[in-house]
């Protein structure tokens, strides 16, 4: 089975500054009262896990991971 790219939104608590955004591959984060939403197209599950590992390594509080339809 070949995985195709999928769009995800990862929500973390708080606001991401430019330094954190750069560490997450220059992702653009949309911030609101409930935290920061990081939209991202990932090519496969290993890439998603790598991104989540970066969120963990930064010590960010993960709120949710949602696959866009």
KOLSEBA-122839 format. One record per residue: y, x, z of N, C-alpha, C, O in turn. Coordinates in steps of 0.2 Angstrom, whole numbers, plus 2048, in hexadecimal, padded with zeros to 3 digits. Each point is the difference from the previous one (the first is absolute). Example, Ala and Ser with C-alpha at 12.3 -4.5 7.8 and 13.67 -1.06 7.14 Angstrom:
// KOLSEBA-122839
(site (7E4, 842, 827), (806, 7FC, 800), (806, 804, 800), (7FF, 805, 803))
(site (806, 7F9, 7F9), (806, 804, 801), (805, 7FC, 803), (806, 803, 801))
//
This chain:
// KOLSEBA-122839
(site (7FA, 804, 800), (806, 7FC, 800), (806, 804, 800), (801, 805, 804))
(site (804, 7FA, 7F7), (806, 804, 800), (805, 7FC, 803), (802, 7FB, 7FE))
(site (802, 808, 807), (806, 7FD, 803), (806, 801, 7FB), (801, 805, 7FD))
(site (803, 7F5, 803), (806, 801, 7FC), (806, 800, 805), (7FF, 7FE, 806))
(site (806, 804, 7F8), (806, 801, 804), (802, 7F9, 803), (7FF, 7FB, 7FD))
(site (803, 805, 809), (802, 7FA, 804), (807, 801, 803), (801, 805, 803))
(site (803, 7F6, 7FE), (806, 800, 804), (7FF, 7FE, 807), (7FD, 7FB, 801))
(site (805, 809, 804), (800, 7FE, 807), (807, 800, 803), (804, 804, 7FD))
(site (7FD, 7F9, 808), (806, 801, 804), (7FD, 801, 807), (7FC, 7FD, 803))
(site (806, 809, 800), (7FF, 802, 806), (806, 7FF, 805), (805, 803, 7FE))
(site (7FA, 7FA, 807), (805, 7FE, 805), (800, 805, 806), (7FA, 800, 803))
(site (80B, 803, 7FF), (800, 804, 806), (806, 7FE, 804), (805, 7FD, 7FE))
(site (7FA, 804, 809), (805, 7FE, 804), (806, 805, 800), (7FF, 806, 7FF))
(site (807, 7F7, 801), (806, 804, 800), (803, 801, 7F9), (7FE, 7FD, 7FB))
(site (806, 808, 805), (804, 802, 7F9), (7FE, 807, 7FE), (800, 804, 804))
(site (7FF, 7FD, 7F6), (7FE, 806, 7FD), (807, 804, 7FE), (803, 7FD, 7FB))
(site (7FE, 809, 807), (806, 804, 7FE), (7FE, 803, 7FA), (7FA, 800, 7FE))
(site (80B, 804, 7FF), (7FE, 803, 7FA), (7FB, 806, 800), (7FC, 801, 7FC))
(site (804, 802, 80A), (7FB, 805, 801), (7F9, 7FE, 800), (7FC, 803, 7FD))
(site (803, 7F7, 806), (7F9, 7FD, 801), (7FE, 7FD, 7F9), (7FB, 801, 7FE))
(site (80A, 7FC, 7FE), (7FF, 7FE, 7FA), (7FE, 805, 7FB), (7FB, 7FF, 7FC))
(site (808, 807, 805), (7FE, 806, 7FB), (7F9, 802, 802), (7FD, 802, 7FB))
(site (801, 7FE, 80B), (7FA, 802, 802), (7FA, 7FC, 7FE), (7FB, 802, 7FF))
(site (807, 7F8, 7FF), (7FC, 7FB, 7FE), (801, 7FF, 7F8), (7FF, 7FB, 7FD))
(site (802, 80B, 800), (800, 800, 7F9), (806, 7FC, 7FD), (800, 7FD, 7FB))
(site (806, 804, 808), (806, 7FC, 7FE), (7FF, 7F9, 7FF), (803, 7FD, 7FB))
(site (7FA, 800, 809), (7FF, 7F8, 800), (806, 7FD, 802), (804, 802, 804))
(site (7FD, 7F9, 7F9), (806, 7FC, 802), (7FE, 7FA, 804), (7FB, 7FC, 7FF))
(site (808, 804, 807), (7FE, 7FB, 805), (805, 7FB, 801), (806, 801, 800))
(site (7F8, 7F9, 800), (805, 7FA, 801), (7FF, 7FE, 808), (7FB, 7FF, 802))
(site (80B, 802, 801), (800, 7FF, 808), (803, 7F9, 801), (805, 7FE, 7FD))
(site (7F8, 7FF, 808), (802, 7F9, 803), (7FF, 800, 807), (7FE, 805, 803))
(site (803, 7F6, 801), (7FF, 7FF, 807), (7F9, 802, 802), (7FE, 802, 806))
(site (7FD, 7FC, 7F5), (7F9, 801, 802), (7FD, 807, 7FF), (7FA, 801, 801))
(site (80A, 803, 7FC), (7FE, 807, 7FF), (802, 802, 7F8), (804, 7FD, 7FD))
(site (7F8, 808, 801), (801, 803, 7F9), (7FA, 7FE, 7FC), (7FA, 801, 802))
(site (808, 7FD, 7F8), (7FA, 7FE, 7FB), (800, 806, 7FB), (805, 801, 7FD))
(site (7F5, 802, 802), (800, 805, 7FB), (7FC, 7FE, 7FB), (7F9, 800, 800))
(site (80A, 7FE, 7FA), (7FC, 7FE, 7FA), (7FD, 806, 7FD), (803, 805, 7FF))
(site (7F7, 7FA, 7FE), (7FD, 806, 7FD), (7FA, 7FE, 7FC), (7FC, 7FC, 802))
(site (804, 807, 7F8), (7FA, 7FF, 7FB), (7FB, 806, 802), (802, 806, 7FF))
(site (7F8, 7F8, 802), (7FB, 806, 802), (7FB, 7FF, 7FA), (7FD, 7FB, 7FF))
(site (800, 80B, 7FF), (7FB, 800, 7FB), (7F9, 7FE, 802), (7FC, 7FD, 7FC))
(site (803, 804, 80B), (7F9, 7FE, 802), (800, 800, 808), (805, 802, 803))
(site (7F5, 7FD, 800), (800, 800, 807), (801, 806, 803), (803, 801, 806))
(site (7FB, 805, 7F8), (801, 806, 803), (808, 802, 800), (802, 802, 805))
(site (801, 7FC, 7F6), (808, 801, 800), (803, 7FB, 806), (805, 803, 803))
(site (7F8, 7F7, 7FD), (803, 7FC, 806), (7FF, 803, 807), (804, 800, 804))
(site (7F6, 803, 7FD), (7FE, 803, 806), (804, 806, 801), (802, 801, 806))
(site (800, 803, 7F5), (804, 805, 801), (807, 7FE, 802), (803, 804, 804))
(site (800, 7F7, 7F9), (806, 7FE, 802), (800, 7FD, 807), (805, 802, 804))
(site (7F6, 7FB, 7FE), (800, 7FD, 807), (7FF, 806, 805), (802, 800, 805))
(site (7FB, 805, 7F9), (7FF, 806, 804), (807, 804, 801), (802, 802, 805))
(site (802, 7FD, 7F6), (807, 803, 800), (804, 7FC, 805), (804, 802, 804))
(site (7FB, 7F7, 7FC), (803, 7FC, 805), (7FE, 802, 807), (804, 800, 804))
(site (7F6, 801, 7FD), (7FD, 802, 806), (803, 806, 803), (802, 801, 805))
(site (7FE, 804, 7F6), (802, 807, 802), (808, 800, 802), (802, 804, 804))
(site (802, 7F7, 7F9), (807, 800, 802), (800, 7FC, 807), (806, 800, 803))
(site (7F5, 7FD, 800), (800, 7FD, 806), (804, 7F9, 7FF), (802, 7FD, 805))
(site (7FE, 800, 7F5), (803, 7FA, 7FF), (7FB, 7FA, 803), (7FA, 801, 7FF))
(site (809, 7FA, 803), (7FC, 7FA, 802), (7FE, 7FC, 7FA), (805, 7FC, 7FE))
(site (7F5, 803, 800), (7FE, 7FC, 7FB), (800, 7F9, 801), (7FD, 7FE, 805))
(site (806, 7FE, 7F8), (800, 7F8, 801), (7FB, 7FD, 7FC), (7FC, 7FC, 802))
(site (804, 805, 7F7), (7FC, 7FD, 7FB), (7FF, 804, 7FA), (804, 804, 7FE))
(site (7F7, 7FB, 7FE), (7FF, 802, 7FA), (7FD, 7FA, 7FC), (7FB, 7FD, 801))
(site (809, 801, 7F9), (7FF, 7FB, 7FC), (7FF, 802, 7F9), (805, 803, 7FD))
(site (7F6, 7FA, 800), (7FF, 801, 7F9), (804, 7FA, 7FC), (7FF, 7FB, 801))
(site (806, 807, 7FB), (803, 7FB, 7FC), (7FC, 7FE, 7FA), (7FB, 803, 7FE))
(site (806, 7F6, 801), (7FC, 7FD, 7FB), (803, 800, 7F9), (7FE, 7FD, 7FB))
//
